[in-house]
Amino acid sequence: MRIRIGYELVYDCPQPTPMILTLNVHHTRAADMLEADRLRADPPLPTSTYHDGFGNLCTRIVAPEGLLRLSSSAVVRDTGLPDMVAPQVGQMPVQALPDETLQFLLGSRYCETDRLSEVAWNLFGNGPTGWARVQAICDHVHHHIEFGYQHARSTKSAWDVFQERVGVCRDYAHLAITFCRCMNIPARYCTGYLGDIGMPPPYGVMDFAGWFEAFLDGQWYTFDARNNMPRIGRVLIARGRDAADVPISNAFGANVLRRFVVTTDEVADAPAT
């Protein structure tokens, strides 16, 4: 299938403001891009790109005083298959994990392993390991949290989510990631596009999505505690320890986000003639 992805963001800055944008489709999907996701800015401005420490492609700009409109529209080819399910994969002992995965065992800005370790072991310590353990974590988080955009806030951590039992997709991911790390399973945060392809209506307002990947039997696997079911059409933008590593923008000065629109739609095939 083909999926149309894109966004429109309008920032209002009281003075010229440097920004780092994390909005480019991840390099692992480069071969699937049928139309490039080029950043368009109105008014036009210079841009430069670099790869951060996690391999994500970031864009540097200086937003002018006043309104700045950033947008992109692209088409990506997708298999149309749901997320992989591999219940047979096991959990690796910490001493056997590759060096590059170890940072995803540690606590981070939104994932306080120190505060939730005892909770995690009480909940999951006597259960199965490997895939079944990660799925048990997703099941618990999925039922523990009530979803609602009104519950979103930028400072909310996994500990806060566990206590308050409300949140948005990133909060589900943060709590599940923290529980995985507490159980010695490397887990990393993912952000990207995820539409309602294959899902029955009604559909909510589109947004960038947050999910996570867990490292099992030498491979990273996708999990989604918010939806808690295999989904079709994920398009990765960036990965990191948690959402602090992959915000859509880091602004080094005052600004207001005036408009925020995300598009993720299947492209219908043209009718045969």
C-alpha atoms as a printed R data frame, in Angstrom:
    type eleno elety resid chain resno       x       y       z
1   ATOM     1    CA   MET     A     1   0.000   0.000   0.000
2   ATOM     2    CA   ARG     A     2   0.922   3.679  -0.244
3   ATOM     3    CA   ILE     A     3   0.495   6.088   2.643
4   ATOM     4    CA   ARG     A     4   0.366   9.879   2.417
5   ATOM     5    CA   ILE     A     5   2.125  11.414   5.426
6   ATOM     6    CA   GLY     A     6   2.719  15.013   6.354
7   ATOM     7    CA   TYR     A     7   2.336  17.837   8.833
8   ATOM     8    CA   GLU     A     8   1.681  21.554   9.129
9   ATOM     9    CA   LEU     A     9   3.113  23.441  12.103
10  ATOM    10    CA   VAL     A    10   2.795  27.187  12.678
11  ATOM    11    CA   TYR     A    11   5.084  28.780  15.273
12  ATOM    12    CA   ASP     A    12   4.849  32.328  16.578
13  ATOM    13    CA   CYS     A    13   8.151  33.717  17.887
14  ATOM    14    CA   PRO     A    14   8.647  37.160  19.480
15  ATOM    15    CA   GLN     A    15  12.231  37.286  18.173
16  ATOM    16    CA   PRO     A    16  14.535  35.172  15.940
17  ATOM    17    CA   THR     A    17  14.700  31.770  17.648
18  ATOM    18    CA   PRO     A    18  17.070  28.841  16.931
19  ATOM    19    CA   MET     A    19  15.285  25.484  16.668
20  ATOM    20    CA   ILE     A    20  16.143  21.814  16.236
21  ATOM    21    CA   LEU     A    21  13.436  19.862  14.416
22  ATOM    22    CA   THR     A    22  13.027  16.080  14.566
23  ATOM    23    CA   LEU     A    23  10.502  15.611  11.772
24  ATOM    24    CA   ASN     A    24  12.351  13.664   9.055
25  ATOM    25    CA   VAL     A    25  11.328  10.083   8.285
26  ATOM    26    CA   HIS     A    26  13.912   7.689   9.717
27  ATOM    27    CA   HIS     A    27  16.677   6.483   7.389
28  ATOM    28    CA   THR     A    28  15.456   2.887   7.764
29  ATOM    29    CA   ARG     A    29  12.424   3.853   5.640
30  ATOM    30    CA   ALA     A    30  14.404   5.781   3.004
31  ATOM    31    CA   ALA     A    31  13.992   3.045   0.391
32  ATOM    32    CA   ASP     A    32  10.211   3.169   0.861
33  ATOM    33    CA   MET     A    33   9.845   6.871   0.132
34  ATOM    34    CA   LEU     A    34   8.017   7.402  -3.168
35  ATOM    35    CA   GLU     A    35   8.001  11.161  -2.557
36  ATOM    36    CA   ALA     A    36  10.632  12.779  -0.346
37  ATOM    37    CA   ASP     A    37   9.489  14.430   2.880
38  ATOM    38    CA   ARG     A    38  11.119  17.791   2.201
39  ATOM    39    CA   LEU     A    39  10.653  20.539   4.749
40  ATOM    40    CA   ARG     A    40   8.876  23.601   3.390
41  ATOM    41    CA   ALA     A    41   9.094  26.859   5.299
42  ATOM    42    CA   ASP     A    42   7.022  30.011   4.854
43  ATOM    43    CA   PRO     A    43   8.721  32.444   4.876
44  ATOM    44    CA   PRO     A    44  11.670  30.573   3.319
45  ATOM    45    CA   LEU     A    45  14.761  30.189   5.500
46  ATOM    46    CA   PRO     A    46  18.135  28.416   5.496
47  ATOM    47    CA   THR     A    47  18.263  24.883   6.934
48  ATOM    48    CA   SER     A    48  20.982  22.388   7.761
49  ATOM    49    CA   THR     A    49  20.812  18.769   8.906
50  ATOM    50    CA   TYR     A    50  22.809  16.436  11.116
51  ATOM    51    CA   HIS     A    51  22.426  13.003  12.723
52  ATOM    52    CA   ASP     A    52  22.070  12.937  16.489
53  ATOM    53    CA   GLY     A    53  23.578  10.337  18.821
54  ATOM    54    CA   PHE     A    54  20.736   7.901  18.113
55  ATOM    55    CA   GLY     A    55  21.035   8.157  14.317
56  ATOM    56    CA   ASN     A    56  17.982  10.374  13.858
57  ATOM    57    CA   LEU     A    57  18.100  13.016  11.118
58  ATOM    58    CA   CYS     A    58  17.552  16.461  12.657
59  ATOM    59    CA   THR     A    59  17.120  19.867  11.023
60  ATOM    60    CA   ARG     A    60  18.510  23.162  12.331
61  ATOM    61    CA   ILE     A    61  16.759  26.466  11.607
62  ATOM    62    CA   VAL     A    62  16.470  29.950  13.020
63  ATOM    63    CA   ALA     A    63  12.782  30.838  13.114
64  ATOM    64    CA   PRO     A    64  12.177  34.502  12.255
65  ATOM    65    CA   GLU     A    65  10.234  36.934  14.401
66  ATOM    66    CA   GLY     A    66   6.511  36.433  13.870
67  ATOM    67    CA   LEU     A    67   4.732  33.500  12.263
68  ATOM    68    CA   LEU     A    68   6.601  30.588  10.658
69  ATOM    69    CA   ARG     A    69   4.770  27.830   8.803
70  ATOM    70    CA   LEU     A    70   6.563  24.485   8.481
71  ATOM    71    CA   SER     A    71   5.042  21.724   6.380
72  ATOM    72    CA   SER     A    72   5.815  18.538   4.514
73  ATOM    73    CA   SER     A    73   3.891  16.001   2.440
74  ATOM    74    CA   ALA     A    74   5.236  12.698   1.168
75  ATOM    75    CA   VAL     A    75   4.150   9.245   0.047
76  ATOM    76    CA   VAL     A    76   5.679   6.134   1.572
77  ATOM    77    CA   ARG     A    77   5.358   2.552   0.383
78  ATOM    78    CA   ASP     A    78   4.332   0.072   3.094
79  ATOM    79    CA   THR     A    79   3.862  -3.688   3.146
80  ATOM    80    CA   GLY     A    80   0.352  -3.317   4.516
81  ATOM    81    CA   LEU     A    81   1.187  -6.007   7.071
82  ATOM    82    CA   PRO     A    82   0.529  -5.575  10.790
83  ATOM    83    CA   ASP     A    83   3.343  -5.387  13.352
84  ATOM    84    CA   MET     A    84   5.304  -8.623  13.746
85  ATOM    85    CA   VAL     A    85   4.245 -10.971  16.532
86  ATOM    86    CA   ALA     A    86   6.910 -13.454  17.679
87  ATOM    87    CA   PRO     A    87   5.794 -15.102  20.956
88  ATOM    88    CA   GLN     A    88   8.614 -17.649  20.751
89  ATOM    89    CA   VAL     A    89  11.470 -15.168  21.231
90  ATOM    90    CA   GLY     A    90  13.225 -15.175  24.563
91  ATOM    91    CA   GLN     A    91  14.959 -12.754  26.879
92  ATOM    92    CA   MET     A    92  18.745 -12.427  26.844
93  ATOM    93    CA   PRO     A    93  20.714 -12.263  30.105
94  ATOM    94    CA   VAL     A    94  22.223  -8.853  30.735
95  ATOM    95    CA   GLN     A    95  25.784 -10.143  30.372
96  ATOM    96    CA   ALA     A    96  24.992 -11.351  26.843
97  ATOM    97    CA   LEU     A    97  23.415  -8.107  25.611
98  ATOM    98    CA   PRO     A    98  25.263  -6.112  22.921
99  ATOM    99    CA   ASP     A    99  27.032  -3.021  24.263
100 ATOM   100    CA   GLU     A   100  24.861  -0.627  22.249
101 ATOM   101    CA   THR     A   101  21.683  -1.845  23.970
102 ATOM   102    CA   LEU     A   102  22.855  -1.221  27.531
103 ATOM   103    CA   GLN     A   103  21.875   2.456  27.607
104 ATOM   104    CA   PHE     A   104  18.287   1.305  27.066
105 ATOM   105    CA   LEU     A   105  18.372  -0.563  30.374
106 ATOM   106    CA   LEU     A   106  19.058   2.594  32.357
107 ATOM   107    CA   GLY     A   107  16.771   5.216  33.808
108 ATOM   108    CA   SER     A   108  16.166   8.367  31.770
109 ATOM   109    CA   ARG     A   109  14.296  11.682  31.944
110 ATOM   110    CA   TYR     A   110  10.787  10.202  31.737
111 ATOM   111    CA   CYS     A   111  11.558   6.600  32.739
112 ATOM   112    CA   GLU     A   112  12.476   6.379  36.434
113 ATOM   113    CA   THR     A   113  13.613   2.797  36.833
114 ATOM   114    CA   ASP     A   114  14.709   3.489  40.410
115 ATOM   115    CA   ARG     A   115  11.195   4.476  41.501
116 ATOM   116    CA   LEU     A   116   9.390   1.671  39.671
117 ATOM   117    CA   SER     A   117  11.769  -1.276  40.041
118 ATOM   118    CA   GLU     A   118  10.050  -2.796  43.074
119 ATOM   119    CA   VAL     A   119   6.635  -2.303  41.483
120 ATOM   120    CA   ALA     A   120   7.817  -4.013  38.287
121 ATOM   121    CA   TRP     A   121   9.275  -7.037  40.069
122 ATOM   122    CA   ASN     A   122   6.138  -7.428  42.161
123 ATOM   123    CA   LEU     A   123   3.965  -7.329  39.043
124 ATOM   124    CA   PHE     A   124   6.057  -9.318  36.563
125 ATOM   125    CA   GLY     A   125   8.824 -11.077  38.468
126 ATOM   126    CA   ASN     A   126   6.993 -14.393  38.830
127 ATOM   127    CA   GLY     A   127   5.633 -14.486  35.297
128 ATOM   128    CA   PRO     A   128   7.096 -15.697  31.994
129 ATOM   129    CA   THR     A   129  10.132 -14.061  30.402
130 ATOM   130    CA   GLY     A   130  10.891 -12.915  26.861
131 ATOM   131    CA   TRP     A   131   8.057 -11.894  24.553
132 ATOM   132    CA   ALA     A   132   5.416 -13.024  27.030
133 ATOM   133    CA   ARG     A   133   6.856 -10.736  29.714
134 ATOM   134    CA   VAL     A   134   6.830  -7.686  27.425
135 ATOM   135    CA   GLN     A   135   3.280  -8.504  26.365
136 ATOM   136    CA   ALA     A   136   2.238  -8.861  30.008
137 ATOM   137    CA   ILE     A   137   3.699  -5.408  30.612
138 ATOM   138    CA   CYS     A   138   1.769  -3.986  27.654
139 ATOM   139    CA   ASP     A   139  -1.448  -5.642  28.855
140 ATOM   140    CA   HIS     A   140  -1.022  -4.172  32.319
141 ATOM   141    CA   VAL     A   141  -0.167  -0.662  31.095
142 ATOM   142    CA   HIS     A   142  -2.990  -0.720  28.540
143 ATOM   143    CA   HIS     A   143  -5.557  -1.418  31.253
144 ATOM   144    CA   HIS     A   144  -3.899   0.718  33.933
145 ATOM   145    CA   ILE     A   145  -4.103   4.013  32.006
146 ATOM   146    CA   GLU     A   146  -7.153   5.893  30.753
147 ATOM   147    CA   PHE     A   147  -6.402   7.651  27.463
148 ATOM   148    CA   GLY     A   148  -7.259  11.302  26.969
149 ATOM   149    CA   TYR     A   149  -5.560  14.286  25.298
150 ATOM   150    CA   GLN     A   150  -6.712  16.467  28.186
151 ATOM   151    CA   HIS     A   151  -4.330  14.478  30.406
152 ATOM   152    CA   ALA     A   152  -1.194  15.370  28.397
153 ATOM   153    CA   ARG     A   153   1.558  17.489  29.918
154 ATOM   154    CA   SER     A   154   5.196  17.829  28.997
155 ATOM   155    CA   THR     A   155   6.526  17.085  32.480
156 ATOM   156    CA   LYS     A   156   4.646  13.813  33.057
157 ATOM   157    CA   SER     A   157   6.967  10.876  33.754
158 ATOM   158    CA   ALA     A   158   6.387   7.130  34.025
159 ATOM   159    CA   TRP     A   159   6.082   7.454  37.804
160 ATOM   160    CA   ASP     A   160   3.464  10.194  37.392
161 ATOM   161    CA   VAL     A   161   1.533   8.075  34.896
162 ATOM   162    CA   PHE     A   162   1.600   5.069  37.197
163 ATOM   163    CA   GLN     A   163   0.229   7.174  40.058
164 ATOM   164    CA   GLU     A   164  -2.348   9.179  38.066
165 ATOM   165    CA   ARG     A   165  -3.509   6.360  35.738
166 ATOM   166    CA   VAL     A   166  -4.268   8.771  32.865
167 ATOM   167    CA   GLY     A   167  -2.267   9.884  29.843
168 ATOM   168    CA   VAL     A   168  -1.609   9.876  26.105
169 ATOM   169    CA   CYS     A   169   0.331   7.496  23.863
170 ATOM   170    CA   ARG     A   170   3.757   8.686  24.986
171 ATOM   171    CA   ASP     A   171   2.768   8.056  28.607
172 ATOM   172    CA   TYR     A   172   1.776   4.469  27.835
173 ATOM   173    CA   ALA     A   173   5.141   4.010  26.116
174 ATOM   174    CA   HIS     A   174   7.121   5.562  28.975
175 ATOM   175    CA   LEU     A   175   5.536   3.343  31.615
176 ATOM   176    CA   ALA     A   176   5.964   0.181  29.525
177 ATOM   177    CA   ILE     A   177   9.580   1.087  28.713
178 ATOM   178    CA   THR     A   178  10.319   1.648  32.395
179 ATOM   179    CA   PHE     A   179   8.823  -1.691  33.407
180 ATOM   180    CA   CYS     A   180  10.819  -3.468  30.659
181 ATOM   181    CA   ARG     A   181  14.076  -1.881  31.792
182 ATOM   182    CA   CYS     A   182  13.315  -2.805  35.399
183 ATOM   183    CA   MET     A   183  12.930  -6.412  34.208
184 ATOM   184    CA   ASN     A   184  16.333  -6.259  32.422
185 ATOM   185    CA   ILE     A   185  14.869  -5.939  28.915
186 ATOM   186    CA   PRO     A   186  16.322  -3.072  26.819
187 ATOM   187    CA   ALA     A   187  13.542  -0.790  25.603
188 ATOM   188    CA   ARG     A   188  13.641   2.398  23.532
189 ATOM   189    CA   TYR     A   189  11.081   5.074  22.685
190 ATOM   190    CA   CYS     A   190   9.831   5.540  19.104
191 ATOM   191    CA   THR     A   191   7.909   8.377  17.511
192 ATOM   192    CA   GLY     A   192   6.383   8.517  14.058
193 ATOM   193    CA   TYR     A   193   3.233   8.373  11.975
194 ATOM   194    CA   LEU     A   194   0.466   5.866  12.734
195 ATOM   195    CA   GLY     A   195  -2.894   6.325  11.071
196 ATOM   196    CA   ASP     A   196  -6.147   4.428  11.467
197 ATOM   197    CA   ILE     A   197  -5.515   2.073   8.544
198 ATOM   198    CA   GLY     A   198  -7.364  -1.188   9.084
199 ATOM   199    CA   MET     A   199  -9.250   0.153  12.110
200 ATOM   200    CA   PRO     A   200 -13.023   0.686  12.326
201 ATOM   201    CA   PRO     A   201 -14.398   4.220  12.766
202 ATOM   202    CA   PRO     A   202 -14.891   6.574  14.512
203 ATOM   203    CA   TYR     A   203 -11.411   8.069  14.096
204 ATOM   204    CA   GLY     A   204  -9.822  10.583  16.411
205 ATOM   205    CA   VAL     A   205  -7.791  13.667  15.590
206 ATOM   206    CA   MET     A   206  -4.487  12.653  13.992
207 ATOM   207    CA   ASP     A   207  -1.255  13.221  15.903
208 ATOM   208    CA   PHE     A   208   2.282  11.897  15.888
209 ATOM   209    CA   ALA     A   209   2.308   8.552  17.694
210 ATOM   210    CA   GLY     A   210   4.537   7.148  20.416
211 ATOM   211    CA   TRP     A   211   5.358   3.456  20.816
212 ATOM   212    CA   PHE     A   212   8.409   1.433  21.861
213 ATOM   213    CA   GLU     A   213  10.773  -1.327  20.845
214 ATOM   214    CA   ALA     A   214  12.071  -4.101  23.107
215 ATOM   215    CA   PHE     A   215  15.290  -6.042  22.489
216 ATOM   216    CA   LEU     A   216  14.664  -9.816  22.577
217 ATOM   217    CA   ASP     A   217  16.810 -12.676  21.254
218 ATOM   218    CA   GLY     A   218  19.172 -10.276  19.469
219 ATOM   219    CA   GLN     A   219  16.526  -8.193  17.671
220 ATOM   220    CA   TRP     A   220  14.374  -5.130  18.284
221 ATOM   221    CA   TYR     A   221  10.603  -5.741  18.184
222 ATOM   222    CA   THR     A   222   7.755  -3.226  18.052
223 ATOM   223    CA   PHE     A   223   5.275  -2.987  20.935
224 ATOM   224    CA   ASP     A   224   2.450  -0.532  21.511
225 ATOM   225    CA   ALA     A   225   0.939  -0.396  24.987
226 ATOM   226    CA   ARG     A   226  -1.567   2.290  23.946
227 ATOM   227    CA   ASN     A   227  -3.240   0.271  21.180
228 ATOM   228    CA   ASN     A   228  -2.056  -3.135  22.447
229 ATOM   229    CA   MET     A   229  -2.617  -4.853  19.143
230 ATOM   230    CA   PRO     A   230  -0.653  -5.214  15.876
231 ATOM   231    CA   ARG     A   231  -1.243  -2.158  13.717
232 ATOM   232    CA   ILE     A   232  -0.690  -1.381  10.034
233 ATOM   233    CA   GLY     A   233   1.289   1.490   8.560
234 ATOM   234    CA   ARG     A   234   3.778   2.678  11.175
235 ATOM   235    CA   VAL     A   235   6.276   5.127   9.693
236 ATOM   236    CA   LEU     A   236   9.182   5.746  12.047
237 ATOM   237    CA   ILE     A   237  10.610   9.230  12.518
238 ATOM   238    CA   ALA     A   238  13.007   8.826  15.439
239 ATOM   239    CA   ARG     A   239  14.149   6.662  18.353
240 ATOM   240    CA   GLY     A   240  15.642   7.552  21.726
241 ATOM   241    CA   ARG     A   241  15.710   6.743  25.405
242 ATOM   242    CA   ASP     A   242  12.379   8.519  25.876
243 ATOM   243    CA   ALA     A   243  10.418  11.464  24.468
244 ATOM   244    CA   ALA     A   244  13.006  13.954  25.715
245 ATOM   245    CA   ASP     A   245  15.393  12.676  23.014
246 ATOM   246    CA   VAL     A   246  12.938  13.003  20.106
247 ATOM   247    CA   PRO     A   247  10.674  16.079  20.465
248 ATOM   248    CA   ILE     A   248   9.269  17.438  17.204
249 ATOM   249    CA   SER     A   249  11.058  20.686  18.029
250 ATOM   250    CA   ASN     A   250  13.522  22.074  20.533
251 ATOM   251    CA   ALA     A   251  13.250  25.855  20.569
252 ATOM   252    CA   PHE     A   252  15.941  27.971  22.215
253 ATOM   253    CA   GLY     A   253  13.698  30.885  23.005
254 ATOM   254    CA   ALA     A   254  10.074  31.856  23.563
255 ATOM   255    CA   ASN     A   255   7.532  30.555  21.037
256 ATOM   256    CA   VAL     A   256   3.889  29.538  20.712
257 ATOM   257    CA   LEU     A   257   2.670  26.653  18.535
258 ATOM   258    CA   ARG     A   258  -0.350  28.205  16.805
259 ATOM   259    CA   ARG     A   259  -1.277  25.323  14.498
260 ATOM   260    CA   PHE     A   260  -0.568  21.581  14.592
261 ATOM   261    CA   VAL     A   261  -1.880  19.199  11.913
262 ATOM   262    CA   VAL     A   262  -0.651  15.678  11.131
263 ATOM   263    CA   THR     A   263  -1.741  13.638   8.094
264 ATOM   264    CA   THR     A   264  -1.532   9.848   7.736
265 ATOM   265    CA   ASP     A   265  -3.856   8.409   5.078
266 ATOM   266    CA   GLU     A   266  -3.810   5.425   2.776
267 ATOM   267    CA   VAL     A   267  -3.592   6.458  -0.892
268 ATOM   268    CA   ALA     A   268  -6.417   4.841  -2.798
269 ATOM   269    CA   ASP     A   269  -5.489   3.142  -6.052
270 ATOM   270    CA   ALA     A   270  -6.782   4.841  -9.191
271 ATOM   271    CA   PRO     A   271  -9.798   3.001 -10.663
272 ATOM   272    CA   ALA     A   272  -9.081   0.739 -13.617
273 ATOM   273    CA   THR     A   273 -10.034   2.115 -17.016
